[in-house]
Amino acid sequence: MAVMTNRPLGAGFRATRLLAAVVGRIVAWNDARVTRRALWQLSDRELDDLGLTRGDIEDIAQGRH
C-alpha cells in the first residue's frame, strides 16, 4: 500500500535539527553547571594547585579558558 502526503521531502529534518539544537544547549548548560559546582567545592589551595582562582571558574565552566 502506498502512502501519499503533500508534505515536502525533508520537512521533518527542520524539526529534528531544532530539537537537536535545543537538546545540545541543555547538555551544554548542564555540563557547565556540573563543572562550576565541582570547582566551587575545591579549596583555594586546591584551585591554586591547578593554577586557578575563583574568578576563573565561570570562564572555565563556559569553555572560555
C-alpha positions, -999 to +999 in steps of 0.1 A: +000+000+000+014+034-010+010+064+013+009+099-003+014+132+016+017+167+004+045+174+029+077+183+011+105+158+013+128+167+042+102+188+061+108+167+092+145+174+092+140+211+102+122+200+134+148+174+140+176+199+138+157+223+160+152+196+186+189+186+184+199+222+189+177+225+220+190+193+234+226+204+227+221+236+246+206+218+276+235+194+276+260+223+274+242+241+302+243+210+324+279+204+317+287+240+327+266+236+359+284+204+369+319+219+362+310+251+381+298+232+411+328+209+412+352+238+410+334+258+437+337+228+461+376+230+458+395+249+484+415+280+475+447+258+479+434+232+455+425+258+430+459+273+433+475+239+427+456+239+394+467+274+386+432+288+390+414+314+411+377+316+419+375+343+393+384+317+366+356+294+375+329+309+353+352+312+323+362+276+326+325+265+330+317+283+298+347+269+280+364+303+276+396+294+295 
